[in-house]
Amino acid sequence: MASPEELQVFRDYGESWYRFRKGLESRFQPREPLAQQPQVTAEARCKLVSWLIPVYRHFGISFEALCLAVNIIDRFLSTTPIAADCFQLLGVTALLIACKQVEVHPPSMEELLTLCCNAFSRHQLRNLECLVLRRLGFELAAPTVSFFLEHFSQLRLEARGADAGEAADARSLAGGMAELSLADYAFVKYAPSLLAAGSLGLADCLLRHRRPLDLRISGYPQWLLRHCMTHLRLLVSLNGQSLHLLLPPEVIQKCRCLWSSR
């Protein structure tokens, strides 16, 4: 969890930073990104994002960068039709752009192209990078589910009687669910802050925590949170084995609903 210094920074600036990022959500949320795509389907998008998940873990990239990359992909798809045989190139291009935005040491073009079995050239990657940046107006500061997961988890630690162990386990399980949701096109409709709150709420429920996060801090009505959590619960039930690969063993041990997925 956060260090004492990080907690102090959160106390000083966390609320104002949260309000600023929350105010940007609707501006950066893609609207039906596949509606104008004749060659890209929800299944193809699922395969691409599912491929990017082990890629970002291979490079040790932050979850924030992965979330931002998926946002870049969806926002670009909302503006520009793309051929199916260029879709993987869009994935690595979006990841490269996201890493340049938030990582100190982003992977190189050569490393990313190697993962594509050198099916694309540096020239193609550079050209698509320029096109994506132009289509998005160089606006890359999208609020992500990663940011809101961290914010709500920090608020939880600040509450009186907070259980740091429960907070850490809930953050880990919620992060795994959020990763899975990135690949599912049905979750594009949820704002990142709603998805973060729903993931943490469901994580507390599945882990049977005594001091769950007070979801009222999210500002969302209960019915909307329940709708999101129901959708997430279905995602977990259908992807239990995949979730096993994303979570620490100690969290899996505490979550009985995942035992049968081994």
C-alpha positions, 0 to 999 in steps of 0.5 A: 500500500501507499507509504506515509509520504504518499498518504500525506500527498493524497491528504493534501491534493487527492480531493482536488485531483479527483474532482479534476479527473472526474470532470474529464470523464465524459469528455474522454469516454468513447461512445460506441467505438465499433459503430462505424467499424466495418472490419473490426468486431467486438470479438476482434477487440477482445482478442487484441486487448486480451493479447495486450494484457500479457504484453504489458505484464511482460514489460512491467508496465503500469496498469495505468498505461494499459488502461490508457492504451485501451482508451486510445484504441477505443477513441481512435476507433470512434473516429476512423475505420481501420482494416482488420489486418492493421488492428494489431498495429493499432494495439501496439501503437496505442500502447506505445503512446500510452507508455510515452505518456505515463512511463519513465522507460517505455518499451522501444518500437523494436521490442513492440514490433518483435512481439508482432513477429515483425509483421509491421515496420517502424515506418508503419508504426510511426505513421499510425502513431502520428495519425492516432495523435492527430485524430485524438487532437493530442488529448491523452490525459484520459481518466482511467479505472486505474486512477479511480481504483487508487483514489477510492482505495486511498480514501478507504485507508483514511477512514476511521478503523480502516483495515489495511489488509482488507483494503489491499486484498480488495484493491488486488481483486478489483484490479484483476476484475478491471483488467478483465473488463477492459477486454469486454466490449460490453463494459465500454458503456461504464464510466471508469469511476463507476467501474472502479467503485463497482469492482471494489464493492464486488471485491469486498462482497466476494472476500466477505470483508467486515469493513467494506468500502462505503460506496457512497463516496463514488457519488453513484446511486445504489441501483447503478452500482448494483447494475455494474456489480451484477455485470462484473459478477457475471464476468468473474463467473465466466472468466475464473481461470483467467482471473487466477492468472492475474491475482496473487495466490493469497487473494485467491485463497480468500475468495471462495468463489474462485476455488472451483475455477482452478 
